[in-house]
Amino acid sequence: MAEKKYQSETMTAKDLVERLNFKPAQAKAIIHLAKETMVKRGFTIYNNRRMGVVPTEVVAEIVGIPLLQTKEKKE
């Protein structure tokens, strides 16, 4: 069974700039798209200007890069 090993379950624009070397404007746009995606999925809490934290999995879907590490669990 695969166990997910998270660096972090959430991301901010600052994380995108520091960890993935996106420009600040690009990072803000990615967070904005992630928030829109979450609202479309029914999570209305993300329909807030001040909410700047989004799930890492949604950011990974947008940028097309796997951001979460998976590790096989030995049984």
PDB file of N, CA, C and O in Angstrom, chain B, residues numbered from 101:
ATOM      1  N   MET B 101       0.844  -1.182   0.000  1.00  0.00           N
ATOM      2  CA  MET B 101       0.000   0.000   0.000  1.00  0.00           C
ATOM      3  C   MET B 101       0.890   1.247   0.000  1.00  0.00           C
ATOM      4  O   MET B 101       1.856   1.321   0.760  1.00  0.00           O
ATOM      5  N   ALA B 102       0.570   2.207  -0.838  1.00  0.00           N
ATOM      6  CA  ALA B 102       1.364   3.429  -0.931  1.00  0.00           C
ATOM      7  C   ALA B 102       0.956   4.407   0.163  1.00  0.00           C
ATOM      8  O   ALA B 102      -0.226   4.686   0.360  1.00  0.00           O
ATOM      9  N   GLU B 103       1.943   4.913   0.859  1.00  0.00           N
ATOM     10  CA  GLU B 103       1.700   5.897   1.909  1.00  0.00           C
ATOM     11  C   GLU B 103       2.261   7.227   1.431  1.00  0.00           C
ATOM     12  O   GLU B 103       3.401   7.288   0.970  1.00  0.00           O
ATOM     13  N   LYS B 104       1.472   8.292   1.536  1.00  0.00           N
ATOM     14  CA  LYS B 104       1.940   9.597   1.090  1.00  0.00           C
ATOM     15  C   LYS B 104       2.809  10.220   2.168  1.00  0.00           C
ATOM     16  O   LYS B 104       2.446  10.261   3.343  1.00  0.00           O
ATOM     17  N   LYS B 105       3.942  10.693   1.746  1.00  0.00           N
ATOM     18  CA  LYS B 105       4.868  11.378   2.639  1.00  0.00           C
ATOM     19  C   LYS B 105       4.838  12.846   2.242  1.00  0.00           C
ATOM     20  O   LYS B 105       5.395  13.209   1.206  1.00  0.00           O
ATOM     21  N   TYR B 106       4.207  13.692   3.033  1.00  0.00           N
ATOM     22  CA  TYR B 106       4.015  15.088   2.685  1.00  0.00           C
ATOM     23  C   TYR B 106       5.180  15.937   3.178  1.00  0.00           C
ATOM     24  O   TYR B 106       5.680  15.763   4.290  1.00  0.00           O
ATOM     25  N   GLN B 107       5.594  16.859   2.317  1.00  0.00           N
ATOM     26  CA  GLN B 107       6.474  17.914   2.794  1.00  0.00           C
ATOM     27  C   GLN B 107       5.572  18.894   3.539  1.00  0.00           C
ATOM     28  O   GLN B 107       5.895  19.337   4.641  1.00  0.00           O
ATOM     29  N   SER B 108       4.457  19.220   2.934  1.00  0.00           N
ATOM     30  CA  SER B 108       3.451  20.076   3.540  1.00  0.00           C
ATOM     31  C   SER B 108       2.150  19.845   2.781  1.00  0.00           C
ATOM     32  O   SER B 108       2.152  19.726   1.556  1.00  0.00           O
ATOM     33  N   GLU B 109       1.065  19.784   3.495  1.00  0.00           N
ATOM     34  CA  GLU B 109      -0.226  19.537   2.853  1.00  0.00           C
ATOM     35  C   GLU B 109      -0.802  20.791   2.225  1.00  0.00           C
ATOM     36  O   GLU B 109      -1.721  20.712   1.410  1.00  0.00           O
ATOM     37  N   THR B 110      -0.268  21.953   2.599  1.00  0.00           N
ATOM     38  CA  THR B 110      -0.763  23.218   2.065  1.00  0.00           C
ATOM     39  C   THR B 110       0.388  24.049   1.517  1.00  0.00           C
ATOM     40  O   THR B 110       1.555  23.832   1.845  1.00  0.00           O
ATOM     41  N   MET B 111       0.020  25.009   0.669  1.00  0.00           N
ATOM     42  CA  MET B 111       1.013  25.895   0.060  1.00  0.00           C
ATOM     43  C   MET B 111       0.510  27.318   0.048  1.00  0.00           C
ATOM     44  O   MET B 111      -0.694  27.573   0.024  1.00  0.00           O
ATOM     45  N   THR B 112       1.453  28.239   0.065  1.00  0.00           N
ATOM     46  CA  THR B 112       1.161  29.659  -0.097  1.00  0.00           C
ATOM     47  C   THR B 112       1.961  30.174  -1.295  1.00  0.00           C
ATOM     48  O   THR B 112       2.802  29.464  -1.846  1.00  0.00           O
ATOM     49  N   ALA B 113       1.690  31.406  -1.683  1.00  0.00           N
ATOM     50  CA  ALA B 113       2.452  32.008  -2.780  1.00  0.00           C
ATOM     51  C   ALA B 113       3.927  32.114  -2.392  1.00  0.00           C
ATOM     52  O   ALA B 113       4.806  31.963  -3.240  1.00  0.00           O
ATOM     53  N   LYS B 114       4.193  32.372  -1.123  1.00  0.00           N
ATOM     54  CA  LYS B 114       5.577  32.470  -0.652  1.00  0.00           C
ATOM     55  C   LYS B 114       6.310  31.134  -0.833  1.00  0.00           C
ATOM     56  O   LYS B 114       7.482  31.111  -1.209  1.00  0.00           O
ATOM     57  N   ASP B 115       5.611  30.024  -0.563  1.00  0.00           N
ATOM     58  CA  ASP B 115       6.206  28.706  -0.774  1.00  0.00           C
ATOM     59  C   ASP B 115       6.563  28.485  -2.242  1.00  0.00           C
ATOM     60  O   ASP B 115       7.625  27.948  -2.558  1.00  0.00           O
ATOM     61  N   LEU B 116       5.672  28.903  -3.131  1.00  0.00           N
ATOM     62  CA  LEU B 116       5.925  28.736  -4.564  1.00  0.00           C
ATOM     63  C   LEU B 116       7.146  29.540  -5.007  1.00  0.00           C
ATOM     64  O   LEU B 116       7.930  29.084  -5.839  1.00  0.00           O
ATOM     65  N   VAL B 117       7.299  30.725  -4.454  1.00  0.00           N
ATOM     66  CA  VAL B 117       8.442  31.566  -4.809  1.00  0.00           C
ATOM     67  C   VAL B 117       9.738  30.978  -4.257  1.00  0.00           C
ATOM     68  O   VAL B 117      10.734  30.869  -4.973  1.00  0.00           O
ATOM     69  N   GLU B 118       9.719  30.600  -2.980  1.00  0.00           N
ATOM     70  CA  GLU B 118      10.949  30.129  -2.335  1.00  0.00           C
ATOM     71  C   GLU B 118      11.345  28.712  -2.730  1.00  0.00           C
ATOM     72  O   GLU B 118      12.526  28.440  -2.949  1.00  0.00           O
ATOM     73  N   ARG B 119      10.380  27.809  -2.824  1.00  0.00           N
ATOM     74  CA  ARG B 119      10.701  26.401  -3.079  1.00  0.00           C
ATOM     75  C   ARG B 119      10.765  26.038  -4.558  1.00  0.00           C
ATOM     76  O   ARG B 119      11.591  25.222  -4.968  1.00  0.00           O
ATOM     77  N   LEU B 120       9.891  26.647  -5.355  1.00  0.00           N
ATOM     78  CA  LEU B 120       9.811  26.255  -6.765  1.00  0.00           C
ATOM     79  C   LEU B 120      10.299  27.334  -7.723  1.00  0.00           C
ATOM     80  O   LEU B 120      10.243  27.159  -8.940  1.00  0.00           O
ATOM     81  N   ASN B 121      10.775  28.445  -7.177  1.00  0.00           N
ATOM     82  CA  ASN B 121      11.367  29.534  -7.965  1.00  0.00           C
ATOM     83  C   ASN B 121      10.411  30.173  -8.972  1.00  0.00           C
ATOM     84  O   ASN B 121      10.837  30.605 -10.043  1.00  0.00           O
ATOM     85  N   PHE B 122       9.124  30.235  -8.633  1.00  0.00           N
ATOM     86  CA  PHE B 122       8.179  30.992  -9.451  1.00  0.00           C
ATOM     87  C   PHE B 122       8.359  32.465  -9.131  1.00  0.00           C
ATOM     88  O   PHE B 122       8.791  32.822  -8.035  1.00  0.00           O
ATOM     89  N   LYS B 123       8.032  33.308 -10.077  1.00  0.00           N
ATOM     90  CA  LYS B 123       8.036  34.746  -9.826  1.00  0.00           C
ATOM     91  C   LYS B 123       6.828  35.073  -8.944  1.00  0.00           C
ATOM     92  O   LYS B 123       5.831  34.351  -8.988  1.00  0.00           O
ATOM     93  N   PRO B 124       6.894  36.135  -8.151  1.00  0.00           N
ATOM     94  CA  PRO B 124       5.782  36.455  -7.242  1.00  0.00           C
ATOM     95  C   PRO B 124       4.425  36.592  -7.934  1.00  0.00           C
ATOM     96  O   PRO B 124       3.415  36.124  -7.407  1.00  0.00           O
ATOM     97  N   ALA B 125       4.390  37.225  -9.099  1.00  0.00           N
ATOM     98  CA  ALA B 125       3.112  37.381  -9.810  1.00  0.00           C
ATOM     99  C   ALA B 125       2.573  36.026 -10.277  1.00  0.00           C
ATOM    100  O   ALA B 125       1.368  35.784 -10.218  1.00  0.00           O
ATOM    101  N   GLN B 126       3.458  35.152 -10.738  1.00  0.00           N
ATOM    102  CA  GLN B 126       3.035  33.817 -11.154  1.00  0.00           C
ATOM    103  C   GLN B 126       2.508  33.030  -9.966  1.00  0.00           C
ATOM    104  O   GLN B 126       1.500  32.332 -10.074  1.00  0.00           O
ATOM    105  N   ALA B 127       3.189  33.143  -8.839  1.00  0.00           N
ATOM    106  CA  ALA B 127       2.782  32.416  -7.642  1.00  0.00           C
ATOM    107  C   ALA B 127       1.391  32.859  -7.197  1.00  0.00           C
ATOM    108  O   ALA B 127       0.559  32.026  -6.838  1.00  0.00           O
ATOM    109  N   LYS B 128       1.140  34.150  -7.218  1.00  0.00           N
ATOM    110  CA  LYS B 128      -0.176  34.664  -6.827  1.00  0.00           C
ATOM    111  C   LYS B 128      -1.259  34.171  -7.785  1.00  0.00           C
ATOM    112  O   LYS B 128      -2.367  33.843  -7.362  1.00  0.00           O
ATOM    113  N   ALA B 129      -0.933  34.121  -9.074  1.00  0.00           N
ATOM    114  CA  ALA B 129      -1.898  33.634 -10.065  1.00  0.00           C
ATOM    115  C   ALA B 129      -2.209  32.154  -9.852  1.00  0.00           C
ATOM    116  O   ALA B 129      -3.357  31.734 -10.002  1.00  0.00           O
ATOM    117  N   ILE B 130      -1.203  31.370  -9.505  1.00  0.00           N
ATOM    118  CA  ILE B 130      -1.410  29.941  -9.249  1.00  0.00           C
ATOM    119  C   ILE B 130      -2.297  29.748  -8.023  1.00  0.00           C
ATOM    120  O   ILE B 130      -3.203  28.914  -8.036  1.00  0.00           O
ATOM    121  N   ILE B 131      -2.042  30.513  -6.967  1.00  0.00           N
ATOM    122  CA  ILE B 131      -2.873  30.425  -5.762  1.00  0.00           C
ATOM    123  C   ILE B 131      -4.300  30.838  -6.095  1.00  0.00           C
ATOM    124  O   ILE B 131      -5.250  30.218  -5.618  1.00  0.00           O
ATOM    125  N   HIS B 132      -4.458  31.873  -6.905  1.00  0.00           N
ATOM    126  CA  HIS B 132      -5.798  32.314  -7.319  1.00  0.00           C
ATOM    127  C   HIS B 132      -6.538  31.212  -8.073  1.00  0.00           C
ATOM    128  O   HIS B 132      -7.713  30.962  -7.807  1.00  0.00           O
ATOM    129  N   LEU B 133      -5.863  30.556  -9.006  1.00  0.00           N
ATOM    130  CA  LEU B 133      -6.480  29.449  -9.748  1.00  0.00           C
ATOM    131  C   LEU B 133      -6.821  28.281  -8.819  1.00  0.00           C
ATOM    132  O   LEU B 133      -7.863  27.644  -8.974  1.00  0.00           O
ATOM    133  N   ALA B 134      -5.955  28.008  -7.871  1.00  0.00           N
ATOM    134  CA  ALA B 134      -6.212  26.924  -6.924  1.00  0.00           C
ATOM    135  C   ALA B 134      -7.432  27.239  -6.066  1.00  0.00           C
ATOM    136  O   ALA B 134      -8.242  26.356  -5.784  1.00  0.00           O
ATOM    137  N   LYS B 135      -7.563  28.492  -5.654  1.00  0.00           N
ATOM    138  CA  LYS B 135      -8.730  28.893  -4.867  1.00  0.00           C
ATOM    139  C   LYS B 135     -10.012  28.756  -5.690  1.00  0.00           C
ATOM    140  O   LYS B 135     -11.031  28.287  -5.181  1.00  0.00           O
ATOM    141  N   GLU B 136      -9.964  29.165  -6.960  1.00  0.00           N
ATOM    142  CA  GLU B 136     -11.128  29.017  -7.840  1.00  0.00           C
ATOM    143  C   GLU B 136     -11.508  27.546  -7.992  1.00  0.00           C
ATOM    144  O   GLU B 136     -12.688  27.196  -7.966  1.00  0.00           O
ATOM    145  N   THR B 137     -10.510  26.698  -8.150  1.00  0.00           N
ATOM    146  CA  THR B 137     -10.746  25.264  -8.276  1.00  0.00           C
ATOM    147  C   THR B 137     -11.418  24.713  -7.031  1.00  0.00           C
ATOM    148  O   THR B 137     -12.364  23.932  -7.132  1.00  0.00           O
ATOM    149  N   MET B 138     -10.943  25.108  -5.864  1.00  0.00           N
ATOM    150  CA  MET B 138     -11.517  24.623  -4.606  1.00  0.00           C
ATOM    151  C   MET B 138     -12.959  25.104  -4.435  1.00  0.00           C
ATOM    152  O   MET B 138     -13.797  24.354  -3.935  1.00  0.00           O
ATOM    153  N   VAL B 139     -13.259  26.333  -4.837  1.00  0.00           N
ATOM    154  CA  VAL B 139     -14.629  26.845  -4.754  1.00  0.00           C
ATOM    155  C   VAL B 139     -15.535  26.039  -5.685  1.00  0.00           C
ATOM    156  O   VAL B 139     -16.663  25.709  -5.317  1.00  0.00           O
ATOM    157  N   LYS B 140     -15.047  25.718  -6.892  1.00  0.00           N
ATOM    158  CA  LYS B 140     -15.838  24.916  -7.830  1.00  0.00           C
ATOM    159  C   LYS B 140     -16.108  23.516  -7.286  1.00  0.00           C
ATOM    160  O   LYS B 140     -17.126  22.903  -7.606  1.00  0.00           O
ATOM    161  N   ARG B 141     -15.190  23.016  -6.464  1.00  0.00           N
ATOM    162  CA  ARG B 141     -15.357  21.692  -5.856  1.00  0.00           C
ATOM    163  C   ARG B 141     -16.251  21.736  -4.618  1.00  0.00           C
ATOM    164  O   ARG B 141     -16.497  20.706  -3.992  1.00  0.00           O
ATOM    165  N   GLY B 142     -16.734  22.925  -4.265  1.00  0.00           N
ATOM    166  CA  GLY B 142     -17.681  23.038  -3.167  1.00  0.00           C
ATOM    167  C   GLY B 142     -17.105  23.516  -1.844  1.00  0.00           C
ATOM    168  O   GLY B 142     -17.814  23.537  -0.838  1.00  0.00           O
ATOM    169  N   PHE B 143     -15.842  23.898  -1.823  1.00  0.00           N
ATOM    170  CA  PHE B 143     -15.216  24.380  -0.598  1.00  0.00           C
ATOM    171  C   PHE B 143     -15.302  25.907  -0.579  1.00  0.00           C
ATOM    172  O   PHE B 143     -14.373  26.598  -0.996  1.00  0.00           O
ATOM    173  N   THR B 144     -16.430  26.418  -0.091  1.00  0.00           N
ATOM    174  CA  THR B 144     -16.692  27.856  -0.155  1.00  0.00           C
ATOM    175  C   THR B 144     -15.781  28.678   0.750  1.00  0.00           C
ATOM    176  O   THR B 144     -15.711  29.898   0.601  1.00  0.00           O
ATOM    177  N   ILE B 145     -15.093  28.047   1.670  1.00  0.00           N
ATOM    178  CA  ILE B 145     -14.159  28.785   2.533  1.00  0.00           C
ATOM    179  C   ILE B 145     -13.062  29.457   1.714  1.00  0.00           C
ATOM    180  O   ILE B 145     -12.494  30.458   2.151  1.00  0.00           O
ATOM    181  N   TYR B 146     -12.758  28.923   0.541  1.00  0.00           N
ATOM    182  CA  TYR B 146     -11.726  29.492  -0.309  1.00  0.00           C
ATOM    183  C   TYR B 146     -12.225  30.696  -1.108  1.00  0.00           C
ATOM    184  O   TYR B 146     -11.456  31.316  -1.842  1.00  0.00           O
ATOM    185  N   ASN B 147     -13.500  31.024  -0.970  1.00  0.00           N
ATOM    186  CA  ASN B 147     -14.061  32.193  -1.635  1.00  0.00           C
ATOM    187  C   ASN B 147     -13.874  33.408  -0.720  1.00  0.00           C
ATOM    188  O   ASN B 147     -14.835  34.084  -0.353  1.00  0.00           O
ATOM    189  N   ASN B 148     -12.633  33.661  -0.367  1.00  0.00           N
ATOM    190  CA  ASN B 148     -12.276  34.711   0.579  1.00  0.00           C
ATOM    191  C   ASN B 148     -10.969  35.344   0.112  1.00  0.00           C
ATOM    192  O   ASN B 148      -9.989  34.646  -0.149  1.00  0.00           O
ATOM    193  N   ARG B 149     -10.965  36.641   0.012  1.00  0.00           N
ATOM    194  CA  ARG B 149      -9.784  37.373  -0.442  1.00  0.00           C
ATOM    195  C   ARG B 149      -8.554  37.106   0.403  1.00  0.00           C
ATOM    196  O   ARG B 149      -7.439  37.040  -0.115  1.00  0.00           O
ATOM    197  N   ARG B 150      -8.752  36.956   1.680  1.00  0.00           N
ATOM    198  CA  ARG B 150      -7.626  36.824   2.598  1.00  0.00           C
ATOM    199  C   ARG B 150      -7.090  35.401   2.730  1.00  0.00           C
ATOM    200  O   ARG B 150      -6.031  35.188   3.322  1.00  0.00           O
ATOM    201  N   MET B 151      -7.811  34.430   2.183  1.00  0.00           N
ATOM    202  CA  MET B 151      -7.355  33.044   2.249  1.00  0.00           C
ATOM    203  C   MET B 151      -6.211  32.878   1.264  1.00  0.00           C
ATOM    204  O   MET B 151      -6.413  32.981   0.054  1.00  0.00           O
ATOM    205  N   GLY B 152      -5.019  32.625   1.769  1.00  0.00           N
ATOM    206  CA  GLY B 152      -3.851  32.506   0.912  1.00  0.00           C
ATOM    207  C   GLY B 152      -3.206  31.136   0.959  1.00  0.00           C
ATOM    208  O   GLY B 152      -2.120  30.939   0.415  1.00  0.00           O
ATOM    209  N   VAL B 153      -3.870  30.184   1.608  1.00  0.00           N
ATOM    210  CA  VAL B 153      -3.329  28.836   1.762  1.00  0.00           C
ATOM    211  C   VAL B 153      -4.238  27.869   1.008  1.00  0.00           C
ATOM    212  O   VAL B 153      -5.454  27.867   1.200  1.00  0.00           O
ATOM    213  N   VAL B 154      -3.637  27.051   0.149  1.00  0.00           N
ATOM    214  CA  VAL B 154      -4.406  26.082  -0.637  1.00  0.00           C
ATOM    215  C   VAL B 154      -3.750  24.713  -0.539  1.00  0.00           C
ATOM    216  O   VAL B 154      -2.561  24.623  -0.232  1.00  0.00           O
ATOM    217  N   PRO B 155      -4.505  23.639  -0.795  1.00  0.00           N
ATOM    218  CA  PRO B 155      -3.918  22.294  -0.758  1.00  0.00           C
ATOM    219  C   PRO B 155      -2.824  22.112  -1.813  1.00  0.00           C
ATOM    220  O   PRO B 155      -2.954  22.573  -2.947  1.00  0.00           O
ATOM    221  N   THR B 156      -1.766  21.446  -1.425  1.00  0.00           N
ATOM    222  CA  THR B 156      -0.636  21.197  -2.313  1.00  0.00           C
ATOM    223  C   THR B 156      -1.062  20.368  -3.523  1.00  0.00           C
ATOM    224  O   THR B 156      -0.557  20.581  -4.625  1.00  0.00           O
ATOM    225  N   GLU B 157      -1.980  19.433  -3.330  1.00  0.00           N
ATOM    226  CA  GLU B 157      -2.431  18.582  -4.447  1.00  0.00           C
ATOM    227  C   GLU B 157      -3.061  19.399  -5.559  1.00  0.00           C
ATOM    228  O   GLU B 157      -2.871  19.086  -6.734  1.00  0.00           O
ATOM    229  N   VAL B 158      -3.813  20.447  -5.212  1.00  0.00           N
ATOM    230  CA  VAL B 158      -4.454  21.292  -6.218  1.00  0.00           C
ATOM    231  C   VAL B 158      -3.394  22.096  -6.969  1.00  0.00           C
ATOM    232  O   VAL B 158      -3.490  22.258  -8.186  1.00  0.00           O
ATOM    233  N   VAL B 159      -2.401  22.593  -6.269  1.00  0.00           N
ATOM    234  CA  VAL B 159      -1.300  23.321  -6.918  1.00  0.00           C
ATOM    235  C   VAL B 159      -0.564  22.387  -7.876  1.00  0.00           C
ATOM    236  O   VAL B 159      -0.190  22.793  -8.976  1.00  0.00           O
ATOM    237  N   ALA B 160      -0.356  21.140  -7.459  1.00  0.00           N
ATOM    238  CA  ALA B 160       0.322  20.165  -8.317  1.00  0.00           C
ATOM    239  C   ALA B 160      -0.474  19.917  -9.598  1.00  0.00           C
ATOM    240  O   ALA B 160       0.112  19.768 -10.671  1.00  0.00           O
ATOM    241  N   GLU B 161      -1.795  19.874  -9.494  1.00  0.00           N
ATOM    242  CA  GLU B 161      -2.634  19.699 -10.685  1.00  0.00           C
ATOM    243  C   GLU B 161      -2.471  20.885 -11.637  1.00  0.00           C
ATOM    244  O   GLU B 161      -2.427  20.702 -12.854  1.00  0.00           O
ATOM    245  N   ILE B 162      -2.382  22.079 -11.097  1.00  0.00           N
ATOM    246  CA  ILE B 162      -2.296  23.285 -11.925  1.00  0.00           C
ATOM    247  C   ILE B 162      -0.943  23.388 -12.616  1.00  0.00           C
ATOM    248  O   ILE B 162      -0.886  23.643 -13.819  1.00  0.00           O
ATOM    249  N   VAL B 163       0.144  23.193 -11.879  1.00  0.00           N
ATOM    250  CA  VAL B 163       1.472  23.359 -12.480  1.00  0.00           C
ATOM    251  C   VAL B 163       1.942  22.115 -13.223  1.00  0.00           C
ATOM    252  O   VAL B 163       2.875  22.188 -14.022  1.00  0.00           O
ATOM    253  N   GLY B 164       1.312  20.987 -12.971  1.00  0.00           N
ATOM    254  CA  GLY B 164       1.669  19.767 -13.683  1.00  0.00           C
ATOM    255  C   GLY B 164       2.928  19.094 -13.174  1.00  0.00           C
ATOM    256  O   GLY B 164       3.549  18.307 -13.887  1.00  0.00           O
ATOM    257  N   ILE B 165       3.300  19.398 -11.955  1.00  0.00           N
ATOM    258  CA  ILE B 165       4.496  18.803 -11.346  1.00  0.00           C
ATOM    259  C   ILE B 165       4.064  18.097 -10.065  1.00  0.00           C
ATOM    260  O   ILE B 165       3.387  18.704  -9.234  1.00  0.00           O
ATOM    261  N   PRO B 166       4.440  16.826  -9.883  1.00  0.00           N
ATOM    262  CA  PRO B 166       4.091  16.164  -8.613  1.00  0.00           C
ATOM    263  C   PRO B 166       4.874  16.800  -7.463  1.00  0.00           C
ATOM    264  O   PRO B 166       6.105  16.777  -7.446  1.00  0.00           O
ATOM    265  N   LEU B 167       4.149  17.358  -6.517  1.00  0.00           N
ATOM    266  CA  LEU B 167       4.782  18.065  -5.410  1.00  0.00           C
ATOM    267  C   LEU B 167       4.812  17.245  -4.132  1.00  0.00           C
ATOM    268  O   LEU B 167       5.529  17.584  -3.191  1.00  0.00           O
ATOM    269  N   LEU B 168       4.044  16.177  -4.094  1.00  0.00           N
ATOM    270  CA  LEU B 168       4.008  15.326  -2.908  1.00  0.00           C
ATOM    271  C   LEU B 168       4.797  14.064  -3.187  1.00  0.00           C
ATOM    272  O   LEU B 168       4.678  13.465  -4.255  1.00  0.00           O
ATOM    273  N   GLN B 169       5.602  13.667  -2.222  1.00  0.00           N
ATOM    274  CA  GLN B 169       6.377  12.443  -2.371  1.00  0.00           C
ATOM    275  C   GLN B 169       5.536  11.267  -1.916  1.00  0.00           C
ATOM    276  O   GLN B 169       4.833  11.349  -0.909  1.00  0.00           O
ATOM    277  N   THR B 170       5.609  10.169  -2.661  1.00  0.00           N
ATOM    278  CA  THR B 170       4.945   8.938  -2.228  1.00  0.00           C
ATOM    279  C   THR B 170       6.009   7.915  -1.910  1.00  0.00           C
ATOM    280  O   THR B 170       7.044   7.839  -2.572  1.00  0.00           O
ATOM    281  N   LYS B 171       5.741   7.138  -0.897  1.00  0.00           N
ATOM    282  CA  LYS B 171       6.712   6.130  -0.477  1.00  0.00           C
ATOM    283  C   LYS B 171       5.947   4.838  -0.240  1.00  0.00           C
ATOM    284  O   LYS B 171       4.909   4.833   0.422  1.00  0.00           O
ATOM    285  N   GLU B 172       6.457   3.762  -0.776  1.00  0.00           N
ATOM    286  CA  GLU B 172       5.822   2.457  -0.579  1.00  0.00           C
ATOM    287  C   GLU B 172       5.969   2.017   0.869  1.00  0.00           C
ATOM    288  O   GLU B 172       7.059   2.064   1.439  1.00  0.00           O
ATOM    289  N   LYS B 173       4.869   1.593   1.449  1.00  0.00           N
ATOM    290  CA  LYS B 173       4.887   1.116   2.822  1.00  0.00           C
ATOM    291  C   LYS B 173       5.147  -0.389   2.803  1.00  0.00           C
ATOM    292  O   LYS B 173       4.413  -1.144   2.166  1.00  0.00           O
ATOM    293  N   LYS B 174       6.176  -0.813   3.493  1.00  0.00           N
ATOM    294  CA  LYS B 174       6.502  -2.238   3.535  1.00  0.00           C
ATOM    295  C   LYS B 174       5.695  -2.909   4.629  1.00  0.00           C
ATOM    296  O   LYS B 174       5.591  -2.406   5.748  1.00  0.00           O
ATOM    297  N   GLU B 175       5.126  -4.056   4.286  1.00  0.00           N
ATOM    298  CA  GLU B 175       4.332  -4.789   5.280  1.00  0.00           C
ATOM    299  C   GLU B 175       4.965  -6.116   5.574  1.00  0.00           C
ATOM    300  O   GLU B 175       4.446  -6.881   6.387  1.00  0.00           O
TER     301      GLU B 175
END
